[in-house]
Amino acid sequence: MFPRHTNSLALHCLGGACLFFLAASARGQTQRSPQDLSNLSIESLMNVEVTSVSKREQKLSQAAAAIFVITQEDIRRSGATNIPDLLRMVPGLEVAQIDASTWAISSRGFNSSFANKMLVLVDGRSVYSPLFSGVYWDSQDTILADIERIEVIRGPGATVWGANAVNGVINIITKNSADTQGGALSVGGGNLLHAFGEVRQGGKIGASANYRVYGKYFNIADSIAPGGQTASDHWQAGRAGFRLDWKASSRDALLLEGEMYAGQTHQTTTRLVSFSAPFFNTFVDKTSEAGGNALARWTRTLSDKSDLSLQVSFDRTNRSSAIFGENRNTVAVDFQHHFLQGSRQEFVWGLSYRYTADGFGSRFGIFLDSTPLGLSTYSAFVQDQISLVADRLFLTVGSKFEHNAFTGFEYQPSARVLWAVNHRQAVWGAVSRAVRTPARSDRSVELDLSGFSSLGGLAAIVEVSGDPKYRSEDVLAYEFGYRLSVSERISFDLASFYDRYRNLRTSETGAPFFETQPAPAHLVIPIRFANQAHGRTYGTEISINWQVAKSWRLSPCYSLFYEELARDPSSTDSGVGRTRSDPRNQFQLRSSLGPLKGVELNSAFYFVGKLPDQFVSSYSRFDSQLAWHAKPWLDLSLVVQNAFKASHQEFGSTQLGQHATLVPRSVYGEIRWRY
């Protein structure tokens, strides 16, 4: 069993580390002022180097995939204080806040607090949980100013990244420590984000190595319950870490990074707590989280046509609440070799191994086999880009081959074609297969979900359980895209998709049976997970960049999404296709103005369609940031989020009884000092 209370020692140590850094003495240095928008031309944005599509550098304009890059300039101008809010700007991505510390994030459907078809990486280190194939977003954080870019692929990325990159990949890439020299300190607070502090110190070790160390702490107040009263969902967390980049020789480079974190979240939850009336209880569930990670990557340039890399990473996760506890260690090893063959072919291939060991502490109503389980995954991938017509027509083919402990061998091929019509236009298309392999919970969870008094007064308990024979879910995805640089001031990007899914998860009802233990005697209505649903999704995503004037840029985006799911003839799950959790329409308009005499005004308007099956209405959100670059070393900013309304709801309550809250209007100020 794991402790129910937060690891307060770790949390206070991290908070203390942040305060220590905040108190560090300053050393004056001249700092580069923020860039004028005219220095970030539309052409330069289209030629940003990305690596998430094929694990090799290529220009964004030449990537045969629906990819969107959140640049550091986008991050700085967003006013966001967490990664989920940054992801709102990605066209077609579904980002919904459930309460102060919980989000539902997915691409092209199947969104939930346990969304399981989106792979998330930090510097190439996968952060998905084998427990449910999703992401604990409250554990994914860093100093946002130290992120170089976030590459987001909508659509399968499994050919190079493997299982669970079914509907997309989010790759968070942090800056080389050579780009974060000197010091930076940021403090602020407001009505919802009560207080936060960040500090980073960068320096050199000898002539060829650079480092940075950092610390971060925040305290977020309670939000608002649907009835208008204060919700008990406050959240505080802290983290500290480092990064070292060493240019060992003209051919060798080494990256070392690591961090530790601790936090505490609060969530109002209604759970089954007894096998007799009244069955349920509503309480504030306090979750403690603590963990850390480390990564080492060696890169060697063999020649101007060949390079290789070897990466080893480790993750430690410990979560404990009133209803559940999880303890997990994960080790991953990745090798990759990239080389050119002649003048027309570019190969990349690799091998990887991932081992995860877990342990659980079950509470009333939620059970997992408490025997520690170690799971191994072996994989290999190969991808070849062929220049069919020099600089005009490219074909990329490849496949991932993977063996996991649950379903054995899986293959995930793709074929992508890009035609550069001219220097302003490109058309691309792709066909891909991807799988979502079973998670631990798909096969072995037991959850007492609900209870009621049956006829005659006998208690009846609805029990959900995993299926030891649960199979992989799979998708065959068809994509089409078109990119156009209308002029030096305007660019247009369109991506359309049509995806066919098989073996989707259903909840099948079995024959009721009588049970005397645990007391009191009760009737059990069993529901078991199965793979007995199928369906299709399709839609279109459009984004535009318009340089209106030298210091003014507008970026409108729109996405349209349709989902049609059905149960197989043998299924008894009547809920398939009736619990849509994805908006049909999404629109946003971002405006970046300045700097004009050191002042910037950055704003974003979002419209998100309704979720009728969750009784969530459509909503509009307006965020704005007023920033003043008072000195080369001093920035002041005021941010308003959700300015038009006092609050709005973005998602429904979760499967485990967690209450959804309203997202309130938030105002905060920030002072950033570079030294």
C-alpha positions as CSV (number, residue, x, y, z in Angstrom):
1,M,0.0,0.0,0.0
2,F,1.2,3.5,-0.8
3,P,0.9,6.5,1.5
4,R,-2.3,8.6,1.0
5,H,-0.7,11.9,1.8
6,T,1.7,13.9,-0.4
7,N,5.4,13.5,-0.2
8,S,5.6,16.9,1.5
9,L,9.3,16.6,2.2
10,A,10.1,16.3,-1.5
11,L,7.7,19.1,-2.4
12,H,9.1,21.5,0.1
13,C,12.6,20.6,-0.9
14,L,11.8,21.5,-4.5
15,G,10.1,24.7,-3.4
16,G,13.1,25.5,-1.3
17,A,15.4,24.9,-4.2
18,C,13.4,27.3,-6.3
19,L,13.5,30.0,-3.5
20,F,17.3,29.5,-3.1
21,F,17.8,30.1,-6.8
22,L,15.5,33.1,-6.7
23,A,17.7,34.6,-4.0
24,A,20.9,34.1,-6.0
25,S,22.9,37.3,-6.7
26,A,22.6,38.8,-10.2
27,R,25.4,39.3,-12.6
28,G,24.6,41.9,-15.3
29,Q,24.8,40.8,-18.9
30,T,23.5,42.3,-22.1
31,Q,20.6,40.2,-23.3
32,R,19.1,39.9,-26.8
33,S,15.8,41.7,-27.2
34,P,12.7,39.9,-28.4
35,Q,12.5,39.5,-32.1
36,D,10.5,41.7,-34.4
37,L,7.9,39.7,-36.3
38,S,9.4,40.9,-39.5
39,N,12.5,38.9,-38.7
40,L,10.3,35.8,-38.6
41,S,9.2,35.7,-42.2
42,I,6.5,33.3,-43.5
43,E,9.2,31.6,-45.6
44,S,11.4,31.1,-42.5
45,L,8.5,29.6,-40.6
46,M,7.9,27.1,-43.5
47,N,11.5,26.1,-43.5
48,V,11.7,25.3,-39.8
49,E,13.6,22.1,-39.3
50,V,11.5,19.3,-37.9
51,T,12.4,15.8,-36.8
52,S,9.1,14.1,-35.6
53,V,8.0,12.8,-39.0
54,S,11.0,10.7,-39.8
55,K,13.5,11.0,-36.9
56,R,15.8,13.1,-39.2
57,E,15.9,16.8,-39.9
58,Q,13.8,18.1,-42.7
59,K,12.1,21.3,-43.7
60,L,8.5,21.7,-42.5
61,S,7.4,22.6,-46.0
62,Q,8.8,19.2,-47.2
63,A,7.2,17.0,-44.6
64,A,4.5,14.7,-46.0
65,A,2.4,14.9,-42.8
66,A,0.0,17.2,-41.0
67,I,2.5,18.8,-38.7
68,F,2.3,22.0,-36.8
69,V,5.3,23.6,-35.0
70,I,4.9,25.8,-31.9
71,T,8.0,27.9,-31.9
72,Q,9.7,29.6,-28.9
73,E,8.3,32.9,-30.2
74,D,4.8,31.4,-30.2
75,I,5.4,30.2,-26.6
76,R,6.7,33.5,-25.4
77,R,3.8,35.4,-26.9
78,S,1.1,33.0,-25.7
79,G,0.9,34.0,-22.1
80,A,0.4,30.3,-21.2
81,T,1.9,28.9,-18.1
82,N,1.5,25.1,-18.8
83,I,2.0,22.8,-21.8
84,P,-1.7,21.9,-22.3
85,D,-2.6,25.6,-22.8
86,L,0.2,25.9,-25.3
87,L,-1.3,23.0,-27.3
88,R,-4.6,24.9,-27.8
89,M,-3.0,26.7,-30.7
90,V,-2.6,23.5,-32.8
91,P,-5.3,23.1,-35.4
92,G,-7.3,19.9,-35.0
93,L,-5.9,19.2,-31.6
94,E,-8.6,18.7,-28.9
95,V,-7.6,20.3,-25.6
96,A,-10.2,20.4,-22.8
97,Q,-9.5,21.2,-19.2
98,I,-11.4,19.1,-16.7
99,D,-10.3,20.7,-13.5
100,A,-7.3,22.7,-12.2
101,S,-4.8,19.9,-12.8
102,T,-6.5,17.5,-15.3
103,W,-6.9,17.8,-19.1
104,A,-8.3,15.6,-21.9
105,I,-6.0,16.0,-24.9
106,S,-6.2,14.1,-28.2
107,S,-6.0,14.4,-32.0
108,R,-8.7,13.4,-34.4
109,G,-11.1,11.9,-31.9
110,F,-11.4,9.6,-28.9
111,N,-10.7,12.3,-26.3
112,S,-11.0,11.7,-22.6
113,S,-9.1,12.1,-19.4
114,F,-7.6,8.7,-20.3
115,A,-7.0,9.4,-24.0
116,N,-4.9,6.6,-25.3
117,K,-4.1,7.2,-29.0
118,M,-1.6,10.1,-28.7
119,L,2.1,9.6,-28.1
120,V,3.9,12.4,-26.1
121,L,7.7,12.7,-26.0
122,V,10.0,15.1,-24.2
123,D,13.4,15.3,-26.0
124,G,12.6,11.9,-27.6
125,R,11.7,10.3,-24.2
126,S,8.3,8.7,-24.3
127,V,6.1,9.8,-21.3
128,Y,3.0,7.7,-21.9
129,S,1.8,5.5,-19.1
130,P,1.6,1.7,-19.7
131,L,-1.2,1.7,-17.1
132,F,-3.7,3.2,-19.5
133,S,-1.7,4.2,-22.6
134,G,-2.2,7.9,-21.9
135,V,-0.4,10.8,-20.3
136,Y,-0.4,12.2,-16.8
137,W,-0.5,15.9,-17.9
138,D,-0.1,17.2,-14.4
139,S,3.4,15.6,-14.4
140,Q,4.6,17.1,-17.7
141,D,6.1,20.4,-17.1
142,T,9.3,22.5,-17.5
143,I,10.3,26.2,-17.8
144,L,8.4,27.1,-21.0
145,A,11.1,29.6,-22.0
146,D,13.6,26.7,-22.2
147,I,11.5,24.9,-24.9
148,E,12.9,25.3,-28.3
149,R,9.8,24.1,-30.1
150,I,6.9,21.6,-29.9
151,E,6.3,19.5,-33.0
152,V,2.7,18.2,-33.2
153,I,1.7,15.6,-35.8
154,R,-2.0,14.9,-36.4
155,G,-2.3,11.4,-37.7
156,P,-0.3,8.3,-37.3
157,G,3.4,8.5,-36.5
158,A,3.8,4.8,-35.6
159,T,6.2,3.9,-38.4
160,V,9.1,5.5,-36.6
161,W,7.7,6.0,-33.0
162,G,5.8,2.7,-32.5
163,A,2.5,1.6,-30.9
164,N,0.2,4.3,-29.4
165,A,1.2,6.9,-31.9
166,V,-2.1,6.2,-33.5
167,N,-3.8,9.6,-33.9
168,G,-0.8,11.8,-33.4
169,V,2.6,12.6,-31.8
170,I,3.5,15.5,-29.6
171,N,7.3,16.0,-29.4
172,I,8.5,18.6,-26.9
173,I,12.1,19.6,-27.7
174,T,14.1,21.7,-25.2
175,K,16.9,24.1,-26.0
176,N,20.5,23.2,-26.2
177,S,22.1,24.6,-23.0
178,A,24.5,26.7,-25.2
179,D,21.3,28.8,-26.0
180,T,20.5,29.4,-22.3
181,Q,23.6,31.0,-21.0
182,G,23.5,33.5,-18.1
183,G,20.6,33.7,-15.7
184,A,16.8,34.2,-15.9
185,L,14.4,34.7,-13.0
186,S,10.6,35.0,-13.3
187,V,8.1,35.6,-10.5
188,G,4.4,36.4,-10.6
189,G,0.9,35.7,-9.4
190,G,-2.8,36.4,-9.8
191,N,-6.3,35.5,-8.8
192,L,-6.1,31.8,-9.9
193,L,-2.4,31.2,-10.4
194,H,-1.7,32.5,-6.9
195,A,2.1,32.4,-7.1
196,F,4.8,31.0,-9.3
197,G,8.5,31.3,-9.6
198,E,11.1,30.1,-12.1
199,V,14.9,30.4,-12.1
200,R,17.5,29.1,-14.5
201,Q,21.3,29.5,-14.5
202,G,23.4,28.6,-17.5
203,G,27.2,28.5,-17.9
204,K,30.2,26.8,-19.5
205,I,32.4,24.0,-18.5
206,G,35.7,24.4,-20.3
207,A,35.6,25.3,-24.0
208,S,33.3,22.6,-25.3
209,A,30.6,22.0,-22.7
210,N,27.5,24.1,-21.6
211,Y,25.0,23.5,-18.8
212,R,21.9,24.9,-17.2
213,V,20.2,24.2,-13.9
214,Y,16.7,25.3,-13.2
215,G,13.9,25.2,-10.6
216,K,10.1,25.9,-10.8
217,Y,7.3,26.2,-8.4
218,F,3.6,27.2,-8.6
219,N,0.4,27.2,-6.6
220,I,-3.0,27.2,-8.3
221,A,-6.1,28.1,-6.4
222,D,-9.5,26.3,-6.4
223,S,-11.6,26.8,-9.6
224,I,-15.4,26.9,-9.7
225,A,-17.9,24.1,-9.5
226,P,-20.8,23.9,-12.0
227,G,-23.2,25.2,-9.2
228,G,-21.1,28.3,-8.8
229,Q,-19.5,27.4,-5.5
230,T,-15.8,27.1,-5.0
231,A,-14.4,23.7,-6.2
232,S,-11.9,21.9,-4.1
233,D,-9.3,21.3,-6.8
234,H,-6.2,23.4,-5.9
235,W,-2.9,22.3,-7.1
236,Q,0.8,22.9,-6.2
237,A,3.9,21.4,-7.6
238,G,7.7,22.0,-7.9
239,R,10.5,20.6,-9.9
240,A,14.3,21.1,-10.4
241,G,16.6,19.8,-13.0
242,F,19.7,20.2,-15.2
243,R,20.9,19.8,-18.8
244,L,24.5,19.4,-20.0
245,D,25.6,19.6,-23.7
246,W,29.1,18.5,-24.4
247,K,30.8,18.8,-27.8
248,A,33.3,16.0,-27.1
249,S,35.0,16.3,-30.5
250,S,34.3,17.5,-34.1
251,R,32.3,14.3,-34.6
252,D,30.8,13.4,-31.1
253,A,28.2,15.2,-29.0
254,L,26.8,14.1,-25.6
255,L,23.5,15.3,-24.0
256,L,22.8,14.6,-20.3
257,E,19.6,15.8,-18.6
258,G,17.5,15.0,-15.6
259,E,15.0,16.3,-13.2
260,M,12.9,15.5,-10.1
261,Y,9.4,16.7,-9.2
262,A,6.7,16.5,-6.6
263,G,3.2,17.9,-6.4
264,Q,-0.2,17.6,-4.8
265,T,-3.6,17.8,-6.6
266,H,-7.1,17.9,-5.1
267,Q,-10.2,16.6,-7.0
268,T,-13.8,16.3,-5.9
269,T,-14.8,12.7,-6.6
270,T,-17.9,10.6,-6.2
271,R,-17.1,6.9,-5.8
272,L,-18.7,3.7,-4.7
273,V,-17.6,3.1,-1.2
274,S,-20.0,0.5,0.2
275,F,-21.9,-2.5,-1.0
276,S,-25.0,-1.3,0.8
277,A,-27.1,1.9,0.5
278,P,-26.4,4.7,0.0
279,F,-23.4,3.1,-1.9
280,F,-21.7,6.4,-2.9
281,N,-19.7,9.1,-1.2
282,T,-18.5,12.4,-2.4
283,F,-15.2,13.6,-1.1
284,V,-12.0,15.5,-1.9
285,D,-9.4,13.1,-3.2
286,K,-5.9,14.3,-2.5
287,T,-3.3,12.9,-4.9
288,S,0.4,13.1,-4.3
289,E,2.8,12.7,-7.2
290,A,6.6,12.5,-7.1
291,G,9.2,11.2,-9.5
292,G,12.1,12.0,-11.7
293,N,13.7,11.1,-15.0
294,A,17.2,11.1,-16.6
295,L,18.3,10.9,-20.2
296,A,21.7,10.4,-21.9
297,R,22.2,10.7,-25.7
298,W,25.4,10.2,-27.7
299,T,25.4,11.4,-31.3
300,R,28.3,10.7,-33.7
301,T,28.8,12.1,-37.2
302,L,30.4,9.4,-39.3
303,S,30.6,11.5,-42.4
304,D,28.7,14.3,-44.2
305,K,26.3,11.6,-45.3
306,S,25.9,9.4,-42.2
307,D,25.3,9.8,-38.5
308,L,24.1,7.7,-35.6
309,S,22.8,8.2,-32.1
310,L,22.3,6.1,-28.9
311,Q,19.9,7.2,-26.2
312,V,19.2,5.7,-22.7
313,S,16.5,7.1,-20.5
314,F,15.0,6.3,-17.1
315,D,11.6,7.4,-15.5
316,R,10.4,7.0,-12.0
317,T,6.7,7.6,-11.1
318,N,5.0,7.4,-7.8
319,R,1.3,8.5,-7.5
320,S,-1.0,7.9,-4.5
321,S,-4.5,8.9,-3.7
322,A,-7.5,7.8,-1.7
323,I,-8.7,5.5,-4.4
324,F,-5.5,4.3,-6.1
325,G,-1.7,4.1,-5.9
326,E,0.9,3.4,-8.6
327,N,4.7,3.0,-8.4
328,R,6.5,2.6,-11.8
329,N,10.1,2.4,-13.1
330,T,10.8,2.5,-16.9
331,V,14.0,2.1,-18.8
332,A,14.3,2.7,-22.5
333,V,17.2,2.3,-25.0
334,D,17.1,3.7,-28.5
335,F,19.6,3.4,-31.3
336,Q,19.3,5.1,-34.7
337,H,21.4,5.3,-37.9
338,H,20.8,7.8,-40.7
339,F,22.6,7.8,-44.0
340,L,22.4,8.8,-47.6
341,Q,22.6,6.3,-50.4
342,G,23.7,7.9,-53.6
343,S,22.0,11.2,-54.6
344,R,18.4,9.9,-54.5
345,Q,17.9,7.9,-51.3
346,E,18.0,8.7,-47.6
347,F,17.7,5.9,-45.1
348,V,17.0,5.9,-41.4
349,W,16.7,2.8,-39.3
350,G,16.8,2.0,-35.6
351,L,16.3,-0.5,-32.7
352,S,14.8,0.1,-29.3
353,Y,14.0,-1.7,-26.1
354,R,11.7,-0.6,-23.3
355,Y,11.2,-2.2,-19.9
356,T,8.6,-1.1,-17.3
357,A,8.0,-2.5,-13.9
358,D,5.0,-1.5,-11.8
359,G,3.4,-2.0,-8.4
360,F,0.0,-0.9,-7.3
361,G,-1.8,-0.1,-4.1
362,S,-5.6,-0.7,-4.5
363,R,-8.3,0.9,-2.5
364,F,-12.0,0.0,-2.2
365,G,-13.6,-0.6,-5.5
366,I,-10.5,-0.5,-7.7
367,F,-8.2,-3.5,-8.0
368,L,-5.2,-4.4,-10.1
369,D,-3.0,-7.4,-9.5
370,S,-0.6,-6.1,-6.9
371,T,2.1,-8.5,-7.9
372,P,4.8,-6.4,-9.5
373,L,4.9,-6.9,-13.3
374,G,7.7,-6.3,-15.7
375,L,6.9,-5.7,-19.3
376,S,9.3,-5.6,-22.2
377,T,8.9,-4.2,-25.7
378,Y,11.4,-4.7,-28.5
379,S,11.1,-2.9,-31.8
380,A,12.9,-2.0,-35.0
381,F,12.0,0.4,-37.8
382,V,13.3,1.3,-41.2
383,Q,12.4,4.2,-43.5
384,D,13.6,5.2,-46.9
385,Q,13.0,8.5,-48.6
386,I,13.4,8.3,-52.4
387,S,13.7,11.3,-54.6
388,L,11.8,10.2,-57.7
389,V,12.2,13.5,-59.4
390,A,15.1,15.7,-58.1
391,D,13.8,18.3,-55.6
392,R,10.2,17.8,-56.9
393,L,8.7,14.3,-56.1
394,F,9.5,12.3,-53.0
395,L,8.3,8.9,-51.9
396,T,8.8,7.8,-48.2
397,V,8.2,4.2,-47.3
398,G,8.9,2.3,-44.1
399,S,7.5,0.3,-41.2
400,K,7.8,-0.3,-37.5
401,F,8.1,-3.9,-36.3
402,E,7.4,-4.3,-32.6
403,H,7.0,-7.2,-30.1
404,N,5.1,-6.5,-26.8
405,A,4.3,-8.8,-23.9
406,F,0.5,-8.8,-24.5
407,T,-0.2,-9.3,-28.2
408,G,3.2,-10.3,-29.5
409,F,4.3,-9.1,-32.9
410,E,2.8,-6.0,-34.5
411,Y,3.7,-4.2,-37.7
412,Q,2.9,-0.6,-38.6
413,P,3.8,0.4,-42.2
414,S,3.3,3.7,-44.1
415,A,3.8,5.2,-47.5
416,R,4.0,9.0,-48.0
417,V,4.3,11.0,-51.2
418,L,5.1,14.7,-51.6
419,W,5.1,16.6,-54.8
420,A,6.7,20.1,-54.8
421,V,4.6,21.7,-57.6
422,N,6.9,24.7,-57.5
423,H,8.7,26.8,-54.9
424,R,5.4,28.0,-53.5
425,Q,3.1,24.9,-53.6
426,A,3.3,21.3,-52.3
427,V,0.8,18.4,-52.3
428,W,1.2,15.4,-50.2
429,G,-0.6,12.1,-49.4
430,A,-0.1,9.2,-47.0
431,V,-1.5,5.8,-46.2
432,S,-0.5,4.4,-42.7
433,R,-1.4,1.6,-40.4
434,A,-1.0,2.0,-36.6
435,V,-2.0,0.1,-33.5
436,R,-2.8,0.9,-29.9
437,T,-1.5,-2.0,-27.9
438,P,-3.3,-3.1,-24.7
439,A,-2.5,-1.3,-21.5
440,R,-2.3,-2.9,-18.1
441,S,-5.8,-1.7,-17.3
442,D,-7.3,-3.2,-20.5
443,R,-6.4,-6.7,-19.3
444,S,-6.3,-6.8,-15.5
445,V,-8.3,-4.0,-13.9
446,E,-11.3,-4.7,-11.7
447,L,-13.5,-1.7,-11.0
448,D,-16.7,-1.6,-8.9
449,L,-18.3,1.2,-10.9
450,S,-21.8,1.6,-9.5
451,G,-24.4,0.2,-7.1
452,F,-28.1,0.3,-6.5
453,S,-30.9,-1.6,-4.7
454,S,-32.5,-4.2,-6.9
455,L,-36.0,-5.6,-6.6
456,G,-36.4,-7.1,-3.2
457,G,-33.8,-4.7,-1.6
458,L,-30.8,-6.8,-2.6
459,A,-27.7,-4.7,-3.5
460,A,-26.6,-4.9,-7.1
461,I,-23.0,-3.9,-8.0
462,V,-21.8,-3.1,-11.5
463,E,-18.3,-4.5,-11.8
464,V,-16.1,-3.6,-14.8
465,S,-13.1,-5.8,-15.5
466,G,-10.3,-6.1,-18.1
467,D,-10.0,-9.0,-20.5
468,P,-6.8,-11.1,-20.4
469,K,-7.3,-11.7,-24.1
470,Y,-7.7,-8.0,-25.0
471,R,-6.2,-7.3,-28.4
472,S,-4.7,-4.3,-30.1
473,E,-6.9,-1.6,-31.6
474,D,-5.8,-0.6,-35.1
475,V,-6.4,2.1,-37.7
476,L,-5.9,2.4,-41.4
477,A,-5.4,6.1,-42.1
478,Y,-5.6,8.0,-45.4
479,E,-4.3,11.6,-45.5
480,F,-4.1,14.4,-48.0
481,G,-2.5,17.8,-47.6
482,Y,-1.8,21.0,-49.6
483,R,0.6,23.8,-48.7
484,L,0.7,27.2,-50.4
485,S,2.8,30.2,-49.9
486,V,0.5,32.8,-51.5
487,S,3.2,35.5,-51.2
488,E,6.0,36.4,-48.8
489,R,3.2,37.5,-46.4
490,I,0.6,34.7,-46.5
491,S,0.9,30.9,-46.2
492,F,-1.9,28.3,-46.3
493,D,-1.9,24.8,-45.0
494,L,-4.7,22.2,-45.4
495,A,-4.8,18.6,-44.2
496,S,-7.7,16.2,-44.7
497,F,-8.0,12.6,-43.3
498,Y,-10.2,9.5,-43.5
499,D,-9.4,6.9,-40.8
500,R,-10.9,3.4,-40.4
501,Y,-10.7,1.7,-37.0
502,R,-11.1,-1.9,-36.0
503,N,-11.1,-3.7,-32.6
504,L,-12.1,-0.7,-30.6
505,R,-12.8,-1.1,-26.9
506,T,-16.3,-2.0,-25.8
507,S,-17.9,-2.8,-22.5
508,E,-19.8,-6.2,-22.7
509,T,-22.4,-7.1,-20.1
510,G,-22.3,-10.7,-18.8
511,A,-24.8,-12.8,-16.8
512,P,-25.4,-11.5,-13.3
513,F,-24.2,-13.7,-10.4
514,F,-24.6,-13.8,-6.6
515,E,-21.6,-13.0,-4.3
516,T,-21.4,-13.1,-0.5
517,Q,-17.9,-11.7,-0.1
518,P,-17.1,-9.0,0.5
519,A,-20.1,-8.6,2.8
520,P,-23.0,-7.8,2.6
521,A,-24.2,-10.4,0.1
522,H,-24.9,-8.7,-3.3
523,L,-25.7,-9.3,-6.9
524,V,-22.9,-8.6,-9.4
525,I,-23.6,-7.3,-12.8
526,P,-20.3,-8.0,-14.7
527,I,-19.1,-5.8,-17.6
528,R,-15.9,-6.9,-19.4
529,F,-13.7,-5.0,-21.8
530,A,-13.7,-6.4,-25.4
531,N,-12.6,-5.4,-28.9
532,Q,-16.1,-5.4,-30.5
533,A,-16.5,-2.0,-32.2
534,H,-15.4,-0.4,-35.4
535,G,-15.9,2.9,-37.2
536,R,-14.5,5.8,-39.1
537,T,-13.4,9.4,-38.6
538,Y,-12.9,12.1,-41.2
539,G,-12.3,15.8,-41.4
540,T,-10.3,18.8,-42.4
541,E,-7.8,21.1,-40.7
542,I,-6.9,24.5,-42.1
543,S,-4.3,27.0,-40.8
544,I,-3.1,30.3,-42.2
545,N,-0.3,32.7,-41.4
546,W,-0.7,36.3,-42.5
547,Q,1.9,38.9,-42.0
548,V,-0.4,41.9,-42.1
549,A,2.3,44.5,-41.4
550,K,5.9,44.6,-40.3
551,S,4.9,44.1,-36.6
552,W,1.5,42.4,-36.9
553,R,0.7,38.8,-37.7
554,L,-2.7,37.0,-37.8
555,S,-3.0,33.2,-37.6
556,P,-6.5,31.8,-38.1
557,C,-7.2,28.1,-37.9
558,Y,-10.3,25.9,-38.4
559,S,-11.0,22.2,-38.0
560,L,-14.0,20.1,-38.9
561,F,-14.3,16.6,-37.5
562,Y,-16.8,13.7,-37.9
563,E,-16.9,10.4,-36.1
564,E,-19.1,7.4,-36.9
565,L,-18.6,4.4,-34.6
566,A,-20.7,1.2,-34.5
567,R,-20.6,-2.0,-32.4
568,D,-19.9,-5.4,-34.0
569,P,-22.9,-7.7,-34.4
570,S,-21.8,-9.8,-31.4
571,S,-21.5,-6.8,-29.1
572,T,-24.0,-5.9,-26.3
573,D,-22.5,-2.4,-25.7
574,S,-25.3,0.0,-26.5
575,G,-23.2,3.0,-25.7
576,V,-21.0,2.7,-28.8
577,G,-21.3,5.8,-30.9
578,R,-23.5,7.6,-28.3
579,T,-20.8,9.1,-26.1
580,R,-19.0,11.5,-28.5
581,S,-16.4,13.5,-26.6
582,D,-14.9,15.5,-29.5
583,P,-16.2,18.9,-30.9
584,R,-17.3,18.9,-34.5
585,N,-16.1,22.5,-35.1
586,Q,-13.1,24.4,-33.7
587,F,-11.9,27.8,-34.7
588,Q,-9.2,30.1,-33.5
589,L,-7.6,33.4,-34.4
590,R,-4.3,34.5,-32.9
591,S,-2.9,38.0,-33.2
592,S,0.7,39.0,-32.5
593,L,1.4,42.8,-32.5
594,G,4.7,44.4,-31.8
595,P,7.1,45.1,-30.3
596,L,6.3,48.8,-30.9
597,K,8.5,50.9,-28.6
598,G,9.1,47.8,-26.5
599,V,5.3,47.0,-26.1
600,E,3.6,43.9,-27.4
601,L,-0.1,42.9,-27.5
602,N,-0.7,39.3,-28.2
603,S,-4.3,37.8,-28.2
604,A,-6.0,34.6,-29.1
605,F,-9.7,33.9,-29.6
606,Y,-11.0,30.3,-29.5
607,F,-14.3,28.8,-30.4
608,V,-14.9,25.1,-29.5
609,G,-18.1,23.3,-30.5
610,K,-20.5,21.5,-28.1
611,L,-20.2,18.0,-26.6
612,P,-23.9,17.1,-26.5
613,D,-23.3,13.6,-25.1
614,Q,-21.6,15.1,-22.1
615,F,-24.0,18.0,-21.8
616,V,-21.2,20.5,-22.5
617,S,-22.2,23.6,-24.5
618,S,-20.0,25.2,-27.1
619,Y,-17.8,28.0,-25.7
620,S,-15.6,30.9,-26.7
621,R,-12.4,31.9,-25.0
622,F,-10.3,35.0,-25.3
623,D,-6.8,35.3,-23.9
624,S,-4.6,38.3,-24.1
625,Q,-1.1,39.3,-23.1
626,L,0.2,42.8,-22.7
627,A,4.0,42.8,-22.5
628,W,6.5,45.6,-22.0
629,H,10.2,45.0,-22.6
630,A,11.3,47.8,-20.3
631,K,15.0,47.0,-20.5
632,P,17.1,44.6,-22.4
633,W,17.2,42.5,-19.2
634,L,13.7,43.2,-17.8
635,D,10.2,42.2,-19.1
636,L,6.9,42.9,-17.5
637,S,3.6,41.3,-18.6
638,L,0.0,41.2,-17.7
639,V,-2.1,38.2,-18.9
640,V,-5.9,37.7,-19.0
641,Q,-7.3,34.3,-19.8
642,N,-10.9,33.6,-20.6
643,A,-11.6,37.3,-20.5
644,F,-15.1,37.4,-22.0
645,K,-16.8,35.1,-19.4
646,A,-16.4,34.6,-15.7
647,S,-16.2,30.8,-16.3
648,H,-17.1,28.0,-18.8
649,Q,-17.1,24.2,-18.9
650,E,-14.8,22.4,-21.3
651,F,-15.4,18.7,-20.5
652,G,-17.6,16.3,-18.5
653,S,-16.8,14.3,-15.4
654,T,-14.5,11.3,-15.7
655,Q,-15.1,7.6,-15.7
656,L,-13.7,7.3,-12.2
657,G,-16.1,9.8,-10.7
658,Q,-13.9,12.9,-10.8
659,H,-16.1,16.0,-11.0
660,A,-15.5,18.4,-13.9
661,T,-15.2,22.0,-12.8
662,L,-15.5,25.3,-14.7
663,V,-12.5,27.1,-16.1
664,P,-12.6,30.6,-14.5
665,R,-11.3,33.9,-15.7
666,S,-7.7,34.3,-14.8
667,V,-5.5,37.4,-14.4
668,Y,-1.9,37.3,-13.5
669,G,1.2,39.5,-13.7
670,E,4.8,38.4,-14.4
671,I,8.2,40.0,-14.0
672,R,11.1,38.3,-15.9
673,W,14.7,39.4,-15.2
674,R,17.6,38.2,-17.3
675,Y,21.1,38.5,-15.7
